[in-house]
Amino acid sequence: MLTHHHLLPAAHAGTQRQLRSLHFGLRQSGRKAYLQASLHADEVPPMLVAQSLIHRLKALEAAGAIAGEVVLVPLANPVGLSQDLQGSALGRFDLATGVNFNRHFRHLADEVARAVESRLGEDRAANTRLIRQALGEQLAAWQPATETEALKRQLQWLAHDADLVLDLHCDNQAVVHLYVGTPQLEAARPLAGYLGAQALLHTAVAGDEPFDETLARLWWELAARFEGRHPVDPHGGVGVTVELRGETDVTHALAEQDADALVAYLRQQGHVAGEPPPSTPPCEATPLEGVEPVTAPCAGIVVFAKAPGDWVRQGELIAEIIDPLTDERTPLHARASGRCFARTARRYASRGMRLAKIAGDQAWRSGKLLSL
């Protein structure tokens, strides 16, 4: 195992932070997988899963089972981890700007296309190498203005030449669920099976440039752009966001279970030697455009009738809001059938607050599809 420490530019005097990346494997096959934990720094379960992964990857490396390279960043956001305000962890948004740490990464498909258009040929593998080189050059030319931008550039740099990118997160209260680009949906199905995911959400463009999508979408956009002229692999970099249940689901048993599932998927994808175990049939994939974000139309006490993992039928009660000032009760019903895969841990809602998410099979939303 090789360990690299990447220093970030200090936002203030005496506060320089660093990012740690762990590199496993013989680095001989040219294959690379990249995994990172807790880009939202207050999401702790992925950090513990990363600890379990370290032990497994060390053993696999010692056995010569990683011909290529597996890169693991066990803590992807030291900036957000430091944002503790009077006992409350605030690791989702950069307090300096209010921007979500998993938004506004650099989507560089146009820049890369212009850089490689005159150099692409008929060899798909050679084109993949050329595109990765150009993407690396674009990222190297990026001059970050802030510490958080420097963090984002470093994370993208570590992952830009990977065949597989797994961004490990968790929700507030949730069951395991995945987000993937529609053109790469088939690649994510085995992972959903290994993890026992109860929602597999896909879309071509989620909006606001989250980490995994900026790396993965480049490939299917370039494949479409050069179709009929130059072969480009739309799976040149597969990207998946993995949501590992809820924020308080931090146990060694779950971490070991999830680490085993991730290693099984690395085997299935050819990054680790050995016969992969069978993947259980995954849940049905549903469009991200079909997710119903249940929001509070008024303020009050939230009493849920449905929990993460429950199947919800159209018209069923999801929650009730009770106004403590007027005693008025407002029931919230599902607009369509689907799986309740996440909900808030808060039990008092402000008007407009998102309370739960239900994965339906009919697309009806458009625009920016991710929560704030």
Phi, psi and omega in degrees: 000130173256138179244129176240137175250124184250111182284136175262148177294135184290131174286332180219158181301131176077017184234027184294133180248167179222155177249140180246128175240137181249131187240121184243146172117174183273344180055044182248331187275344185085353179277144182214134172240143182232129177230138175224151185239135167064051169301323165275107197290344177269009177261096192279324184311317179298328178299318181290322175300320178300322178297319177293324179295323181304313181297318181293317182291325175299315180294319179294320178297315180298329180275001181071025185270359179242094183288328179265236181216138170240122180252131179234126172252102188284348174212103190274355187214077176293338178294308181294329181294335181277354185273077179249118184243106177049048175088359178251124178282128182238070188259005182270324183242143174289116183295338180288331186233342186081004183274137175300133181296340179254037175224160174062041164284169184276116172265112194245026183300316182295316181296317179294319180301315180296326183286331187252349190306318183278354185247351179291149180232209182262356180267111184298317181297318178295322177296322177299314179298320181294318180295318178296320177298315180295321178297317177299321179293321178295319179291323179295330181279347179291126178254096184296140180270339185227168176299319181293321175297322177296322176298313181297318179297318181296319179295316178296323180296317181297331186256352194295333183253020181272144174285333184221132179234120176242119181255110189267122182229186163210168178255191181288294167230125190196165165262167179298132175211159186233151171239133180210155175289139183306318180296344181247017185302317184298327180292335183271344184301314179299323178297318178300321179293315180298321183276349185068036181296144179254359172210133177235102191256133184224151176198159176281321180218115180277331181100147175071012170054065171291163188306302187295324184291323181296329179278323184275319186297329177309321186288314181284334175290318178292324177299318179290322183295323184256012180301133181086349178244309181220135180284124176234132182284115178293348176254024180300334173212100180278130181235133180223134169266127183248118179259110187267072176065218186253172188296332182262005179276067184244093177222153177297323182298314179293320180297317178296318179299314182291322178297319177299319180295319180293320177294321176301319179292321176300323175294313183299327180272359176087013179270343177230136181290154177117161179284122180289146175292159178295140177268130177296150180305127181286165174295164177293136175285142179226151182289141175299332176293346180264001179287129175266113174275107181283118184242156183276121178280352181204170179273154176155183178286134181259125175239110184279143172255347180232145180244161175305134183100342180287142170275132183245129176267151179308130178088351180288152178289129177259316181200165176232138177248128182246120178281115183287350179270322184249350184070008181289141180246130181241110178279145177242124184244152180288136177280338179208165179283151178168181181268125171285112185250350179199153174207166180283154175271348180284147181241013168229126186253142166266160181300129178089357181291139177280128185255322185204165178228132182237127181272104176261165185262001180248121180290131178216348179260163176210175180085215180283116192262346183269155175290166183297000000 
